[in-house]
Amino acid sequence: MVSGTKISAAFFWVLALCMPSATLGFDNTKGANAMIVDNTGTVLVEEVVQEGGVLRAESDEEESEDPTETVRQIQCPKNDVAFHQECQLSVKFNEPCVHVLDEMLYRMNRTDYWLDPHYAGEYTLVSMDNYIDSNKADRPYEVQFEASHLTGDNTFTDHFIITLLKGADDSKCVMQGCSTRRKASVDDSSTNYCNMYDLYCGNQDWPRCEYVKYDFSVSGYHESFPNCHHRAKRRCHHPPEIAHNLSHYKSTVGGHGMERGMNAATGAAATPGFFLLALAATALWA
């Protein structure tokens, strides 16, 4: 019995040949630390190093595209910096564009206390052209809006444009997005990708994302990346407690801010001084 040992994916097939009576498979619930189990659930190998294996949740590699698919030019915000980082992506949703637009605006407006999981950044809507309710036959798109995203440490402001196009029928939608940083940079740590991904990810994605009304991870979506080298999903989720501007967080809907779940019953404000007093009391009782 091999236990707690890292082995190569090639050794998996050796186990399969040596144990024909057992059905072997990967238990991917541990992400990269996948296990080999048989059909009875017995763990044969606790940790596997997959040679050449790619986990969708953490992939930084380009996905293969259908060569017959017509690719529409993705519109990006103006950026005069010669060497900069940006992310261009296309997402096919199994939901109508009105649902996609509503959910994105809900999250940008922090509806129902939604908080950007990427260091509690700030979204700002700059402009929007909405043709969803229009009867114009030759409209170029359903919706197009431009917005900005301020990083949680108040350091970088990225700009992005999202365009929503009608899919194969009225029940489907295609999103085209481009986020860019107007500063010279080599690696944005997937921030430009996260600026857009955090507006549509859901509970069944990894890492798990909170949603407001529509969970697109349930209905399903497919991403493709014409130009987005840095796009690790694991970088799109960081504990908001370490965000520098978290103490100044205020919901634009209702103005309740961070007191939800802490002082909502008494109505007391969750101020930095309150946290310091609580921390001091904890230290005295320890």
Stockholm file with secondary structure:
# STOCKHOLM 1.0

chainA/1-286         MVSGTKISAAFFWVLALCMPSATLGFDNTKGANAMIVDNTGTVLVEEVVQEGGVLRAESDEEESEDPTETVRQIQCPKNDVAFHQECQLSVKFNEPCVHVLDEMLYRMNRTDYWLDPHYAGEYTLVSMDNYIDSNKADRPYEVQFEASHLTGDNTFTDHFIITLLKGADDSKCVMQGCSTRRKASVDDSSTNYCNMYDLYCGNQDWPRCEYVKYDFSVSGYHESFPNCHHRAKRRCHHPPEIAHNLSHYKSTVGGHGMERGMNAATGAAATPGFFLLALAATALWA
#=GR chainA/1-286 SS CCCSCEEEHHHHHHHHHHCTTSCCEEEGGGTTSCEEECTTCCEEESEEECTTCCCGGGCCSCCCCCTTSCCCCCCCCCCCCSSEEEEEEEEEESSCHHHHHHHHHHHHTTGGGCCCTBTSCEEEEEEEEECTTCCCTTCSCSEEEEEEEECTTSCCEEEEEEEEEECSSTTCEEEEEEEEEEEECSCCTTHHHHHHHTTTCCTTSSSCCCCSSCCHHHHCEEEEEEECSCCCGGGGCBCGGGCTTGGGCCCTTTSCGGGTTTTTTTTCCCCHHHHHHHHHHHHHHC
#=GC SS_cons         CCCSCEEEHHHHHHHHHHCTTSCCEEEGGGTTSCEEECTTCCEEESEEECTTCCCGGGCCSCCCCCTTSCCCCCCCCCCCCSSEEEEEEEEEESSCHHHHHHHHHHHHTTGGGCCCTBTSCEEEEEEEEECTTCCCTTCSCSEEEEEEEECTTSCCEEEEEEEEEECSSTTCEEEEEEEEEEEECSCCTTHHHHHHHTTTCCTTSSSCCCCSSCCHHHHCEEEEEEECSCCCGGGGCBCGGGCTTGGGCCCTTTSCGGGTTTTTTTTCCCCHHHHHHHHHHHHHHC
//
